[in-house]
Amino acid sequence: MNSNARGYGRTVTSRDVAELAGVSQATVSRLLAGSGKVSATTQAKVHAAMETLGYVPHAGAKAMKTMRTNTIGVVVADLTNPFYSEVLDELSRELTAAGFRVVIWNASGGSHQDALQAIRERAVDGVIFTTATADSVELQAAVEQESPIVLINRVVEGLDCDQVSSSNLHGGAIVADYLLEHSKTRVAFIGGTNQASTSRDRGRGFLSRMEELGHPVPDHFRFYGEFSHDRGAHIVNRLLSRADRPDAVFCANDYMAFGALDALRANGLSAPEDCWVIGYDDVDMAGWDSFSLTTVRQPSREMARIGARLLVERINTPGLPSRQVNFPCDLIVRGSTGHQPIC
């Protein structure tokens, strides 16, 4: 039902729509619920009547009939990180085309409790997590409610749900290969939290390959914490004050790498002349001339598209077995290192 409809001083109901369209109320109900066949001519009459009356179906009432809200919740960690902006853009486009509304929750911000409440009250048909960790309370709530779930970007080992990721171990390893091919042996690694599979696997791939090739990264050149521009800048400022400052820095995402580049500039230095900088993700900004960041590219938009489709399929067919999709990644060389990649 809909209050304040055009020209009506009362609530307009589906009965009013049926009367104006010259059809039965049952026909209007079937059309709104998406159940049963309604001819194209009848659909056109009903939609015209709804437009004339200003009638909008009540979402809550429709959900009670269909057990669907046509709403998907998406959990992210930091909307200032351009990686999540790109992922959300693709998710919204794909889910909207499939007939769903999208609600975005920032797990590290003020919408944390909103996410928990919506999941527990089944106010969403499914949830996409782009930042999941094993101890995520939103993820735990979704598992307890047996909500359809898809993880994108980060994975949680042992969790029985659809997960879409890229080959982070390999991505870290190819950075080590590239640096050592060009005689960069004094290298610092700036990672995120080890609870995040992305940081953990990128770091493992990189550090293991450096050690395997005879150039282990010392503990004082390894850093872990939050993924942020400011933290990347802060750590590079500290590194630059050392007598044995590194000749290259590998950051576990582009956002921190942008901070590293800004710290070099603030100290009157530049990449690649004074220190090489490598990121991870290949967000659009990485290709801008002001950054020209060498980075590991993961196909984030394709990962988002596949993740959205997996969730829609799971909502429509709950009994599907869990699926794991893993995409390859590539090293993209730009001006922050200044050498072509190894073949």
C-alpha positions as CSV (number, residue, x, y, z in Angstrom):
1,M,0.0,0.0,0.0
2,N,1.0,3.6,-0.5
3,S,-0.1,6.7,1.4
4,N,-0.3,10.2,-0.1
5,A,-1.0,9.0,-3.6
6,R,-1.8,11.6,-6.3
7,G,-5.2,13.2,-5.8
8,Y,-6.3,10.7,-3.1
9,G,-6.6,11.9,0.5
10,R,-6.2,8.3,1.7
11,T,-4.1,5.3,1.3
12,V,-4.2,3.8,-2.2
13,T,-4.5,0.0,-2.2
14,S,-4.1,-2.8,-4.7
15,R,-7.9,-2.9,-4.9
16,D,-7.9,0.7,-6.3
17,V,-5.2,-0.3,-8.9
18,A,-7.4,-3.3,-9.9
19,E,-10.5,-1.2,-10.3
20,L,-8.8,1.4,-12.5
21,A,-7.0,-1.3,-14.6
22,G,-10.3,-3.2,-15.0
23,V,-8.8,-6.5,-13.6
24,S,-9.3,-8.5,-10.5
25,Q,-7.4,-7.8,-7.3
26,A,-6.0,-11.3,-7.5
27,T,-4.4,-10.5,-10.8
28,V,-2.7,-7.4,-9.4
29,S,-1.5,-9.5,-6.5
30,R,-0.1,-12.2,-8.8
31,L,1.7,-9.5,-10.8
32,L,3.2,-7.8,-7.8
33,A,4.3,-11.1,-6.3
34,G,5.8,-12.3,-9.6
35,S,3.8,-15.5,-9.4
36,G,1.6,-16.9,-12.1
37,K,1.4,-15.8,-15.7
38,V,-0.1,-12.4,-16.5
39,S,-0.4,-11.3,-20.1
40,A,1.7,-8.4,-21.4
41,T,-1.5,-6.4,-22.1
42,T,-2.8,-6.9,-18.6
43,Q,0.7,-6.0,-17.2
44,A,0.6,-2.8,-19.1
45,K,-2.8,-1.9,-17.8
46,V,-1.8,-2.6,-14.2
47,H,1.4,-0.6,-14.5
48,A,-0.4,2.3,-16.1
49,A,-3.0,2.3,-13.2
50,M,-0.2,2.2,-10.6
51,E,1.5,5.2,-12.3
52,T,-1.8,7.1,-12.4
53,L,-2.5,6.5,-8.8
54,G,1.1,6.8,-7.6
55,Y,0.9,3.4,-6.1
56,V,4.1,1.8,-4.8
57,P,4.0,-1.8,-3.4
58,H,4.8,-2.0,0.3
59,A,8.2,-3.7,0.4
60,G,7.5,-5.3,3.8
61,A,4.2,-6.8,2.7
62,K,5.7,-8.1,-0.5
63,A,8.6,-9.7,1.5
64,M,6.1,-11.5,3.8
65,K,4.4,-13.0,0.7
66,T,7.5,-14.0,-1.2
67,M,10.0,-14.5,1.7
68,R,12.3,-12.2,-0.3
69,T,13.3,-8.6,0.3
70,N,15.2,-8.2,-3.0
71,T,17.9,-6.5,-1.0
72,I,21.6,-7.6,-0.8
73,G,23.9,-6.4,2.0
74,V,27.5,-5.7,1.1
75,V,30.2,-5.5,3.9
76,V,33.3,-3.4,3.3
77,A,36.1,-2.2,5.6
78,D,37.2,1.2,4.4
79,L,35.3,3.2,1.8
80,T,38.2,5.6,1.4
81,N,40.2,2.8,-0.2
82,P,39.7,3.1,-4.0
83,F,39.8,-0.7,-4.3
84,Y,36.4,-1.0,-2.5
85,S,34.9,1.8,-4.6
86,E,35.7,-0.1,-7.7
87,V,34.4,-3.4,-6.3
88,L,31.2,-1.7,-5.1
89,D,30.6,0.0,-8.4
90,E,30.7,-3.4,-10.2
91,L,28.6,-5.2,-7.5
92,S,25.9,-2.5,-7.6
93,R,25.7,-2.6,-11.4
94,E,25.5,-6.4,-11.5
95,L,23.0,-6.8,-8.6
96,T,20.8,-3.9,-9.8
97,A,20.5,-5.6,-13.2
98,A,19.4,-8.7,-11.4
99,G,16.6,-6.8,-9.7
100,F,18.2,-6.3,-6.2
101,R,18.7,-3.2,-4.1
102,V,22.2,-2.9,-2.5
103,V,22.8,-1.8,1.1
104,I,26.4,-1.0,2.0
105,W,27.8,-1.5,5.5
106,N,31.2,-0.3,6.6
107,A,32.4,-2.9,9.1
108,S,34.9,-0.5,10.7
109,G,32.4,2.4,10.8
110,G,29.1,3.4,12.2
111,S,27.0,0.8,10.2
112,H,28.4,-2.1,12.1
113,Q,25.3,-2.6,14.3
114,D,23.0,-1.9,11.4
115,A,24.6,-4.8,9.5
116,L,24.1,-7.2,12.5
117,Q,20.5,-6.2,13.0
118,A,19.6,-6.6,9.3
119,I,21.3,-10.0,9.1
120,R,19.7,-11.3,12.2
121,E,16.2,-10.0,11.2
122,R,16.6,-11.5,7.7
123,A,16.1,-8.0,6.2
124,V,18.4,-9.0,3.3
125,D,18.3,-12.0,1.0
126,G,22.0,-12.5,1.1
127,V,25.3,-10.9,2.1
128,I,28.5,-10.2,0.2
129,F,31.7,-9.8,2.3
130,T,34.6,-8.1,0.7
131,T,36.7,-7.8,3.9
132,A,35.9,-11.0,5.8
133,T,38.1,-12.4,8.5
134,A,37.5,-15.5,10.6
135,D,36.5,-13.4,13.6
136,S,34.1,-11.1,11.7
137,V,31.0,-10.8,13.8
138,E,28.9,-9.9,10.8
139,L,30.1,-13.1,9.1
140,Q,29.4,-15.1,12.2
141,A,25.9,-13.7,12.3
142,A,25.2,-14.5,8.7
143,V,26.5,-18.1,9.2
144,E,24.2,-18.5,12.2
145,Q,21.2,-17.3,10.3
146,E,22.2,-19.6,7.3
147,S,22.0,-16.6,5.0
148,P,23.3,-17.0,1.5
149,I,26.9,-15.7,1.6
150,V,29.7,-14.9,-0.9
151,L,33.2,-13.8,0.1
152,I,35.0,-11.7,-2.5
153,N,38.7,-10.7,-2.3
154,R,39.4,-12.2,1.2
155,V,38.8,-15.8,2.0
156,V,38.2,-17.7,5.2
157,E,39.6,-21.2,5.2
158,G,37.2,-24.0,6.2
159,L,34.1,-21.9,5.7
160,D,31.4,-23.6,3.6
161,C,30.3,-20.9,1.3
162,D,31.1,-19.4,-2.1
163,Q,34.4,-17.6,-2.2
164,V,36.0,-15.5,-5.0
165,S,39.7,-14.6,-4.7
166,S,42.9,-14.1,-6.7
167,S,46.3,-16.0,-6.5
168,N,47.8,-13.9,-3.7
169,L,50.6,-16.3,-2.9
170,H,51.8,-16.2,-6.5
171,G,51.3,-12.4,-6.6
172,G,53.7,-11.9,-3.7
173,A,56.2,-14.3,-5.2
174,I,56.4,-12.6,-8.6
175,V,57.2,-9.3,-6.8
176,A,60.2,-11.0,-5.2
177,D,61.3,-12.4,-8.5
178,Y,61.1,-9.0,-10.2
179,L,63.0,-7.2,-7.5
180,L,65.8,-9.7,-7.3
181,E,66.1,-9.9,-11.1
182,H,67.0,-6.2,-10.9
183,S,69.3,-6.5,-7.9
184,K,67.0,-5.0,-5.3
185,T,67.9,-7.0,-2.2
186,R,67.3,-4.5,0.6
187,V,63.6,-4.6,0.6
188,A,60.8,-3.7,3.1
189,F,57.4,-5.3,3.2
190,I,54.4,-3.3,4.5
191,G,51.4,-5.6,5.1
192,G,48.0,-5.2,6.6
193,T,46.6,-7.2,9.4
194,N,47.5,-10.9,9.3
195,Q,43.9,-11.7,10.0
196,A,43.2,-10.7,6.4
197,S,43.9,-13.5,4.0
198,T,45.0,-11.0,1.3
199,S,47.8,-9.5,3.4
200,R,48.8,-12.8,4.9
201,D,49.1,-14.7,1.6
202,R,50.8,-11.8,-0.3
203,G,53.3,-11.5,2.5
204,R,53.9,-15.3,2.7
205,G,54.4,-15.5,-1.1
206,F,56.8,-12.6,-1.1
207,L,58.8,-13.4,2.0
208,S,59.1,-17.1,1.2
209,R,60.4,-16.4,-2.3
210,M,62.9,-13.8,-1.0
211,E,64.3,-16.3,1.5
212,E,64.2,-19.1,-1.1
213,L,66.4,-17.0,-3.4
214,G,68.9,-16.2,-0.7
215,H,67.8,-12.7,0.4
216,P,65.5,-13.0,3.4
217,V,63.7,-9.9,4.6
218,P,64.9,-9.0,8.1
219,D,62.3,-8.6,10.9
220,H,63.0,-4.8,11.1
221,F,61.9,-4.5,7.5
222,R,58.5,-6.3,8.0
223,F,55.5,-4.3,9.1
224,Y,51.9,-5.3,9.8
225,G,48.8,-3.4,10.8
226,E,45.9,-1.5,9.2
227,F,45.6,-1.0,5.5
228,S,45.8,2.8,5.0
229,H,47.5,5.6,3.1
230,D,48.6,7.3,6.3
231,R,50.2,4.1,7.7
232,G,52.1,3.5,4.4
233,A,53.4,7.1,4.6
234,H,54.3,6.8,8.3
235,I,56.3,3.6,7.9
236,V,58.3,4.9,4.9
237,N,59.1,8.1,6.9
238,R,60.5,5.9,9.6
239,L,62.5,3.8,7.1
240,L,64.0,6.8,5.5
241,S,65.5,7.9,8.8
242,R,67.5,4.6,8.9
243,A,71.2,4.4,7.9
244,D,70.3,1.2,6.0
245,R,67.2,2.4,4.4
246,P,65.6,0.0,1.9
247,D,66.1,0.4,-1.9
248,A,62.6,-1.0,-2.5
249,V,59.3,-1.2,-0.7
250,F,56.5,-3.7,-1.4
251,C,53.1,-2.7,0.0
252,A,50.2,-5.3,0.3
253,N,47.8,-2.9,-1.4
254,D,47.9,0.2,-3.6
255,Y,46.4,2.4,-0.9
256,M,49.5,2.0,1.3
257,A,51.8,2.3,-1.7
258,F,50.3,5.7,-2.5
259,G,51.2,6.7,1.0
260,A,54.7,5.4,0.5
261,L,55.1,7.5,-2.7
262,D,53.8,10.6,-0.9
263,A,56.3,10.1,1.9
264,L,59.2,9.9,-0.6
265,R,58.0,13.2,-2.1
266,A,57.6,14.9,1.3
267,N,61.3,14.0,2.0
268,G,62.5,15.4,-1.3
269,L,63.0,12.0,-2.8
270,S,61.3,10.1,-5.6
271,A,60.6,6.7,-7.0
272,P,62.4,5.0,-8.7
273,E,65.5,7.1,-8.3
274,D,65.8,6.8,-4.5
275,C,63.5,3.9,-3.7
276,W,61.3,1.5,-5.7
277,V,57.7,1.2,-4.6
278,I,55.3,-1.6,-5.6
279,G,51.7,-2.0,-4.6
280,Y,49.0,-4.6,-5.1
281,D,45.4,-4.5,-6.7
282,D,46.0,-2.1,-9.6
283,V,43.2,0.3,-8.9
284,D,42.5,2.9,-11.5
285,M,44.5,5.5,-9.7
286,A,47.6,3.4,-9.9
287,G,47.8,4.2,-13.6
288,W,47.5,8.0,-13.1
289,D,50.7,9.9,-14.1
290,S,51.0,11.4,-10.6
291,F,51.4,7.9,-9.2
292,S,52.5,5.6,-12.1
293,L,52.6,2.8,-9.6
294,T,54.1,-0.6,-10.4
295,T,51.6,-3.1,-8.9
296,V,50.2,-6.6,-9.0
297,R,46.9,-6.6,-10.9
298,Q,44.0,-8.7,-9.7
299,P,40.9,-8.5,-11.8
300,S,38.8,-6.9,-9.0
301,R,35.8,-5.9,-11.3
302,E,35.6,-9.4,-12.7
303,M,35.8,-10.9,-9.2
304,A,32.9,-8.6,-8.2
305,R,30.8,-9.6,-11.2
306,I,31.3,-13.3,-10.6
307,G,30.7,-12.9,-6.9
308,A,27.4,-11.2,-7.5
309,R,26.3,-13.9,-9.9
310,L,27.2,-16.6,-7.5
311,L,25.1,-15.0,-4.8
312,V,22.1,-14.6,-7.1
313,E,22.4,-18.2,-8.1
314,R,22.6,-19.3,-4.5
315,I,19.5,-17.3,-3.5
316,N,17.5,-18.8,-6.3
317,T,19.0,-22.4,-5.8
318,P,19.9,-22.7,-2.1
319,G,21.1,-26.3,-2.4
320,L,24.1,-25.6,-4.7
321,P,27.5,-26.9,-3.5
322,S,30.0,-24.3,-2.4
323,R,32.2,-22.9,-5.1
324,Q,35.7,-21.6,-5.0
325,V,36.8,-19.3,-7.8
326,N,40.5,-18.1,-8.0
327,F,41.7,-15.7,-10.6
328,P,45.3,-15.3,-11.8
329,C,47.2,-12.0,-11.3
330,D,49.9,-10.2,-13.2
331,L,52.7,-7.7,-12.4
332,I,52.1,-4.3,-14.1
333,V,55.3,-2.3,-14.4
334,R,55.1,1.5,-14.3
335,G,57.3,4.4,-13.4
336,S,57.6,3.7,-9.7
337,T,60.2,1.0,-10.5
338,G,61.2,1.8,-14.1
339,H,62.2,-1.6,-15.4
340,Q,60.3,-4.1,-17.6
341,P,59.2,-7.3,-15.8
342,I,61.1,-10.5,-16.2
343,C,59.8,-12.9,-18.9
